[in-house]
Amino acid sequence: MKRQKGFTLIELVIVIVILSLLAVMAVARYMDAISDARKGLVDAIEGALESAVLLVQMKARLEGDTAAGTVAVQKGKGGTASPTTTSQLIPTGDAAGIGAALEFSTTGASEKVEITYSTPAGGLNANYKVGGIATCDVDYLSTTATGVVTITKDKTGC
């Protein structure tokens, strides 16, 4: 009797099951990596906003402008003060303020960041939404009456 060469059906099923388990584990790790990257981007945007505020304040003070006010920033110039009646020099929460100070660009970014500007009561708001997810964002609010900047981040949906 001639003996046939090859794999049995059971051996093939076992190999397919093992490969499926490995694929499931790889996809889970990939999804965790995406979530971690989004959370890291939210942290980076928050840090960049905080740094931009401090840089604008320091530049205005170095240029001798100690008057209270919000700062309208000229792109590439740092801070050019245009004081109002607020308590400290801060970039406004619009494209001419924090948008120009941060010079944030999504060119070449692997994760899409949507930037929207709004005017809630008493201030200007810039929202940086990562990946189009409402609960994966950073808000920059400059309150015109008090001159206070509030930077809040939400990473619950990342």
DALIN-V22595 format. One record per backbone hydrogen bond with DSSP energy under -0.5 kcal/mol. NH is the residue of the N-H (numbers start at 0). CO is the residue of the C=O. Records with the same first field share a line. If there is no record, write none. Layout:
BEGIN
NH: CO + CO
END
This chain:
BEGIN
11: 7
12: 8
13: 9
14: 10
15: 11
16: 12
17: 13
18: 14
19: 15
20: 16
21: 17
22: 18
23: 19
24: 20
25: 21
26: 22
27: 23
28: 24
29: 25
30: 26
31: 27
32: 28
33: 29
34: 30
35: 31
36: 32
37: 33
38: 34
39: 35
40: 36
41: 37
42: 38
43: 39
44: 40
45: 41
46: 42
47: 43
48: 44
49: 45
50: 46
51: 47
52: 48
53: 49
54: 50
55: 51
56: 52
57: 53
58: 54
59: 55
60: 56
61: 57
62: 58
63: 60
64: 59
65: 63
70: 89
71: 69 + 79
72: 70 + 95
74: 72
76: 73
77: 73
78: 76
79: 71
80: 78
81: 69
86: 145
89: 68 + 87
91: 70
93: 91
96: 93
97: 91
98: 93
99: 94
100: 96
101: 97
102: 98
103: 98
108: 105
111: 109
113: 128
115: 113 + 126
117: 124
122: 119
123: 141
124: 117
125: 139
126: 115
127: 137
128: 113 + 126
129: 127 + 135
130: 111
132: 129
133: 131
135: 132
136: 153
137: 127
138: 151
139: 125
140: 138 + 149
141: 123 + 139
142: 140 + 147
143: 121 + 141
144: 121
146: 142
147: 142
149: 140
151: 138 + 149
153: 136
156: 134
157: 134 + 154
END
